Amino acid sequence: MLSSTFGQANNARDPYFLDFINLPPRTYKDYFAVITSPLSLKGLQKLVKGIHGRQPATGISDFKNWAALEDRASLLWTNAHFYNEEGSDIHSLATDLKVDGPVPWVTPCG
């Protein structure tokens, strides 16, 4: 299910996720100075697939349980809330992600 969500967002069929797919450009030096643990949806997807750097996917998730995945996913909105002004578009989108659940687009196995 995670892959289909990324496919939709990458094809711009669901613009809701677009601001969270990639990290901000490296030219936003202040963002990376303030946010110590940046995370994007693509970065989260790589961790789920066990991808590290430019190495191929191991197929073994970095997350040993659902709670660990939820905890890491919470950085998506925590970072957005911390960096962006309340009432801004990205702050509001982050709030929506938080309300919908940490990872509503991922179905746990088992």
C-alpha positions, 0 to 999 in steps of 0.5 A: 500500500505504501508503494501505491501511495508514492506512485499516486503522489509521484504522478501528481494524482494526489497533490495532498502529499506532494509537499512531503515527498522530498526534503526541501532543497539543500538551499534551505540551509536554515531548515537543515540547521534547525531540523536535526532529523529531517524526513520525507515520505521517500526517506520513510519509504526507503527505511521501510524497504531497508534501503541505505544510501545507494545500496539496493533494498535489503527487503528488511525494514529498519522498523522492528514493530509498528510503534517504531514506524509510527514514531519515525513517521511522526517526524513528518508533521513534527518537523513541519510544525516546528519549522513553519508558521502556524496557519501556513499551508504546510503547517495545516497539511502536517496537522491533517497528516497527524489527525489522519494517523501517523501512517494511515497509508501503510497497512501493518502485516499480520 
